[in-house]
Amino acid sequence: MHSLSLAALALGMLIAQGAQAQTHKPATAAVPAAPATKDMAAETFKQWDKNADGQLSLPEFRAGWQQAQAAAQLQVQLRRQFATLDANHDGAIDASEYGNLVLIKNAGKTAPPLARFDVNADGKLEFGEYLKLVEALAPKEAAKGAAK
C-alpha cells in the first residue's frame, strides 16, 4: 500500500506541475541542464502533510489529491480557452488576439501591455505566459473558487 500511495503522490505531483507549467527552452547537448532548485515531490508532500508529522493520512492525501485534480481541470479549461483565443492557430496569442481577451477588455485603459507577460520577448504569449496573465488579472473571487 505504501508504494501505491507514493505512486499516487507522484501522479498528483505531475498533475500539479502541469498546472504550473512554464514555457522553457530545451537544454542542448553542449549545455548541461541546471540542477533543479526545488524538490517538487518534497514541496508537495510538505504542503499536503497538514499536521507536519512526516506522514500523509488518508484525509491529508485525499485533500491534496482533490486540489491537484481541481488544478488539472482548471488547466484543461484554460488550455481550451487559450486554443479558442488563438485565432490564427499559431500556438500563441499575438497582439491582435491579446486585445480580444475578456480580461484585457474588462481592464479597459488600465489593461497592462502584452509585453508585461511576454517573458521571452517574442511579441506573443505562449501558454505559460498566458497563465501568468490569468493569475494576475482574474478576479480574486474566481481564483479562490478555482482553488477549491
Buried (B, 14 or more C-beta within 10 A) or exposed (E): EEEEEEEBBEEBBBBBBBBEEEBEEEEEEEEEEEEEEEEBBEEBBEEBBEEEEEEBEEEBBEBBBEBBEBBBEBBEEBBEBBEEBBEEEEEBBBEEBBEEBEBBEEEEEEBEEBEEBBBEEEEBBBBBBBBBBBEEBBEEEEEEEBEE
